[in-house]
């Protein structure tokens, strides 16, 4: 029996080593093919968003890849891939989570699973490798302590509802951030992708009290002192805070009674002229170095719990424990339908109550 066990163990060890060698060889083959292509063209991945600049610089330095980006919305990226199939100008794009499945349905994505695939949560990736979130966004509060007039900063949606805080969430008809803010509030109050009524009732009450601000929570309105409590993606809140003259006047936190976590995924163009360079780009984005680059741009890497980030980078992110009660979107189809109807409901049930 011992001999059989040892033989079995030896066979398993050899198989594991062979698999590791194969993976390493595959990566070397991919690197060589990407270097031969010499370039990677992106859409929606500008230098100043999530520190993409750091990744493009690393890819140029390490692999000699030239790069250009054209900034555009998620919907525009997918439309561009489809329209240019015979003469593609883009190889890879970065789109909101809801657009990954849309790219697959429209047949414009091609799969690639990076070597760190197992460390990406199941909810954040397509089983076939067509898309996977590289970094997340979680709805958070950014609070200007100077405008609270002695009140304690809200730590939850319940605090926001019961307090006297002026709330800025933005335009739910145009901003995914604002729409997801409504969903986050709904989830915290027992709702879900199909039922956002709890959030609409809460914001209607805030509007009746004259506490709903029409100021969009941006760095410009914050610098003017127009935002008391803003509902924003965590990475936006952290970025805004860090750009303020007196950053210590601002608090960024995840509401303790619940929030929604989403994120952004790369999609590799099915018709890419530099497909290997695009796949190598995704490989790098999911590596420790690539994930650290994203964290330097205040984006929480999808592999955050598997990384040891430099102390200065970790200090700019929110602690992992603040994310204990966040919920990923479980029913993307239902949320797509609900979010389309949100602008009309917001107008009829919330804005109508503004004083």
C-alpha positions in Angstrom: 0.0 0.0 0.0 2.8 2.4 0.9 4.5 1.7 -2.5 1.2 2.4 -4.2 0.8 5.6 -2.2 4.3 6.8 -2.9 3.9 6.0 -6.6 0.6 7.9 -6.6 2.2 10.9 -4.8 5.2 10.9 -7.1 2.9 10.8 -10.1 0.9 13.8 -8.7 4.1 15.7 -8.0 5.4 15.1 -11.5 2.0 16.2 -13.0 2.0 19.4 -10.9 5.6 20.2 -11.9 4.7 19.5 -15.6 1.7 21.8 -15.4 3.8 24.5 -13.8 6.4 24.2 -16.5 3.7 24.2 -19.2 2.2 27.4 -17.7 5.6 29.0 -17.5 6.4 28.0 -21.1 3.0 29.3 -22.3 3.7 32.7 -20.7 7.2 32.8 -22.4 5.5 32.0 -25.7 2.9 34.7 -25.1 5.6 37.2 -24.2 7.5 36.4 -27.4 4.4 36.7 -29.5 3.4 40.0 -27.9 6.9 41.4 -28.4 6.7 40.5 -32.0 3.4 42.4 -32.4 5.1 45.4 -30.7 2.1 47.4 -29.7 -1.2 47.4 -27.8 -4.0 49.9 -28.5 -6.6 50.5 -25.8 -9.9 52.3 -25.4 -11.3 53.6 -22.1 -7.9 53.1 -20.3 -6.5 56.7 -20.0 -3.3 57.4 -18.0 -5.1 59.2 -15.2 -7.8 56.6 -14.5 -6.9 53.9 -11.9 -3.2 54.7 -12.7 -3.2 52.9 -16.1 -0.2 55.1 -16.8 1.9 52.9 -14.5 0.9 49.7 -16.4 1.5 51.2 -19.8 5.0 52.4 -18.7 5.8 48.9 -17.3 4.6 47.1 -20.5 6.7 49.5 -22.6 9.8 49.1 -20.4 9.6 45.3 -19.9 8.2 44.1 -23.3 8.8 47.1 -25.6 5.0 47.5 -26.3 4.0 50.9 -27.8 0.7 52.1 -26.6 -2.1 54.6 -27.5 -5.5 55.0 -25.8 -8.7 56.6 -26.9 -11.0 57.4 -24.0 -14.7 56.6 -24.3 -17.6 55.1 -22.5 -18.2 51.4 -22.0 -21.1 51.3 -24.6 -18.9 53.2 -27.1 -16.1 50.7 -26.7 -18.3 47.7 -27.5 -19.9 49.6 -30.4 -16.4 50.4 -31.7 -15.3 46.7 -31.5 -18.4 45.7 -33.5 -18.1 48.4 -36.1 -14.4 48.0 -36.9 -14.3 44.2 -37.1 -12.7 44.3 -40.5 -10.1 46.8 -39.6 -9.8 47.0 -35.8 -8.0 50.0 -34.3 -8.4 48.8 -30.7 -7.1 45.6 -29.0 -8.4 45.9 -25.5 -10.8 48.0 -23.5 -11.9 48.6 -19.9 -15.7 48.6 -19.3 -18.1 48.6 -16.4 -19.0 45.2 -15.0 -22.4 45.1 -16.6 -20.8 45.5 -20.1 -18.7 42.3 -19.9 -21.6 40.0 -20.5 -22.9 42.4 -23.2 -19.6 42.2 -25.0 -19.9 38.4 -25.0 -23.6 38.5 -26.2 -22.5 40.8 -29.1 -19.7 38.4 -30.0 -16.9 41.0 -29.8 -14.8 39.5 -26.9 -12.2 36.8 -26.9 -11.1 34.8 -23.8 -7.9 34.8 -21.9 -7.5 33.5 -18.3 -4.4 35.0 -16.6 -2.2 32.8 -14.5 -3.7 34.2 -11.3 -7.3 33.2 -12.4 -8.0 31.1 -9.3 -7.6 34.1 -7.0 -10.4 36.0 -8.8 -13.7 35.5 -7.1 -16.3 33.6 -9.1 -18.8 36.4 -9.0 -16.2 38.7 -10.6 -15.4 36.6 -13.7 -16.8 34.9 -16.7 -16.3 31.1 -16.5 -14.9 31.0 -20.0 -12.4 33.9 -19.5 -14.1 36.5 -21.7 -14.1 39.0 -18.9 -12.9 39.4 -15.3 -13.0 42.4 -13.0 -9.4 43.7 -12.4 -10.5 46.2 -9.7 -13.6 47.0 -7.8 -15.7 49.9 -7.0 -17.8 49.9 -3.8 -20.3 52.7 -3.0 -19.0 54.8 -0.2 -19.6 58.1 1.5 -17.2 61.0 1.3 -17.8 63.5 4.1 -16.6 67.0 4.5 -16.2 67.2 8.3 -16.1 71.0 8.2 -19.6 71.2 6.9 -21.2 69.0 9.6 -21.4 71.8 12.2 -20.5 69.6 15.1 -22.5 66.6 14.0 -20.9 63.2 14.1 -20.0 61.9 10.6 -22.5 59.3 9.3 -21.3 55.7 9.3 -24.3 54.1 7.8 -27.4 54.6 5.6 -29.4 54.6 8.8 -27.3 57.5 10.1 -27.9 59.3 6.8 -31.6 58.8 7.0 -32.0 59.9 10.6 -29.5 62.8 10.6 -29.5 66.3 9.3 -26.9 65.8 6.6 -27.2 67.3 3.1 -26.8 64.4 0.7 -25.3 64.6 -2.8 -25.8 61.5 -5.0 -25.7 62.9 -8.5 -27.8 62.3 -11.6 -29.2 58.8 -11.6 -30.3 59.1 -15.3 -26.7 59.5 -16.6 -24.2 58.4 -13.9 -23.7 54.7 -13.1 -22.2 55.8 -9.8 -25.4 57.5 -8.8 -27.6 54.5 -9.9 -25.4 52.1 -8.0 -25.7 54.4 -5.0 -29.4 53.9 -5.0 -29.0 50.1 -5.3 -26.5 50.2 -2.4 -29.0 52.0 -0.2 -31.7 49.5 -1.3 -29.6 46.5 -0.4 -28.8 48.0 3.0 -32.5 48.4 3.7 -33.5 44.9 2.6 -34.1 45.5 -1.2 -32.2 44.0 -4.2 -31.7 44.4 -7.9 -35.5 43.9 -8.5 -36.6 46.0 -5.6 -35.1 49.5 -5.0 -38.3 50.8 -3.4 -36.7 51.0 0.1 -34.0 53.3 -1.2 -36.5 55.5 -3.2 -38.6 55.9 0.0 -35.5 56.9 2.0 -34.3 59.5 -0.6 -37.9 60.8 -0.9 -37.9 61.5 2.8 -34.5 63.2 2.6 -35.9 65.3 -0.3 -39.0 66.3 1.7 -36.7 67.5 4.5 -34.8 69.7 2.0 -31.6 67.6 2.5 -31.2 66.2 -1.1 -28.6 68.3 -3.0 -28.6 68.4 -6.8 -24.8 69.1 -6.7 -23.0 66.2 -8.4 -20.3 64.9 -6.0 -17.2 65.7 -8.0 -13.9 67.2 -7.1 -15.0 70.6 -8.5 -18.2 70.8 -6.4 -16.3 69.5 -3.3 -13.6 72.1 -3.7 -16.4 74.7 -3.7 -17.8 73.4 -0.5 -21.0 72.3 -2.1 -20.9 68.6 -0.9 -21.5 67.7 2.7 -22.0 64.0 2.3 -21.4 62.6 -1.2 -22.3 59.1 -2.4 -19.5 57.9 -4.6 -17.4 55.0 -5.7 -14.7 54.3 -3.1 -11.9 55.0 -5.6 -13.4 58.3 -6.6 -13.8 59.3 -2.9 -10.2 58.4 -2.1 -8.9 60.2 -5.2 -11.0 63.4 -4.4 -9.8 63.4 -0.8 -6.2 63.1 -1.8 -6.4 66.0 -4.1 -7.9 68.4 -1.5 -5.8 71.1 0.0 -6.7 69.9 3.5 -7.3 66.2 3.0 -7.8 65.6 6.7 -11.0 67.5 6.5 -12.5 64.6 4.6 -13.6 61.1 5.6 -14.2 58.3 3.1 -15.9 55.1 4.4 -18.1 52.2 3.3 -21.5 52.4 5.0 -21.5 49.7 7.7 -25.1 48.5 7.1 -24.4 47.5 3.5 -23.2 48.5 0.1 -22.9 47.2 -3.4 -19.6 46.2 -5.0 -19.0 46.2 -8.7 -16.0 47.0 -10.8 -14.4 47.2 -14.2 -13.3 44.5 -16.6 -11.0 44.4 -19.5 -12.4 43.0 -22.8 -10.1 41.8 -25.4 -11.3 42.6 -28.9 -12.2 39.5 -30.9 -10.8 41.3 -34.0 -7.7 42.7 -32.4 -4.7 43.2 -34.6 -2.4 42.7 -31.6 -4.2 39.8 -29.7 -1.2 38.5 -28.0 -0.2 41.9 -26.7 -3.7 42.4 -25.4 -3.6 39.0 -23.6 -0.2 39.8 -22.1 -1.7 43.2 -21.0 -4.4 41.3 -19.1 -1.9 38.9 -17.7 0.1 41.8 -16.4 -2.9 43.6 -15.0 -3.7 40.6 -12.8 -0.1 40.1 -11.7 1.0 41.5 -8.3 2.8 44.4 -10.1 -0.3 45.2 -12.2 -2.6 45.0 -9.2 -0.3 47.3 -7.2 -0.4 49.8 -10.1 -4.2 49.9 -9.8 -4.0 50.3 -6.1 -1.7 53.3 -6.6 -4.6 54.8 -8.5 -6.9 54.3 -5.5 -8.7 51.4 -7.1 -9.1 48.3 -4.9 -7.5 45.4 -6.7 -9.7 42.3 -7.2 -6.9 40.2 -5.7 -6.6 42.6 -2.7 -6.8 39.8 -0.1 -3.9 37.9 -1.8 -1.6 40.9 -2.1 1.0 42.4 0.3 0.9 46.0 -0.9 3.6 48.5 -0.1 2.8 50.4 3.1 2.3 53.7 1.4 -0.1 52.2 -1.2 -2.1 50.3 1.5 -2.4 53.5 3.5 -4.3 55.1 0.6 -6.9 52.4 0.5 -9.7 51.6 2.9 -9.1 48.7 5.3 -10.3 45.3 4.1 -12.6 44.9 7.1 -14.8 47.8 5.8 -15.8 45.5 2.9 -17.3 42.7 5.1 -20.9 43.7 4.4 -20.7 44.6 0.7 -22.7 42.7 -1.9 -21.9 42.0 -5.5 -24.7 42.4 -8.1 -26.2 38.9 -8.2 -28.8 39.4 -10.9 -27.3 41.5 -13.7 -30.3 41.1 -16.0 -32.7 42.3 -13.3 -30.5 45.2 -12.4 -30.2 46.3 -16.1 -34.0 46.3 -16.3 -34.4 48.2 -13.0 -31.7 50.7 -13.7 -33.4 51.6 -17.0 -36.6 52.4 -15.2 -34.8 54.3 -12.3 -34.7 57.8 -13.9 -38.4 58.0 -14.3 -39.1 56.6 -10.8 -36.5 59.0 -9.3 -38.3 61.9 -10.9 -41.7 60.8 -9.9 -41.0 59.5 -6.4 -38.0 61.5 -5.2 -37.4 64.8 -7.1 -41.1 65.7 -6.8 -40.6 66.0 -3.1 -37.7 68.5 -3.2 -38.4 71.7 -1.3 
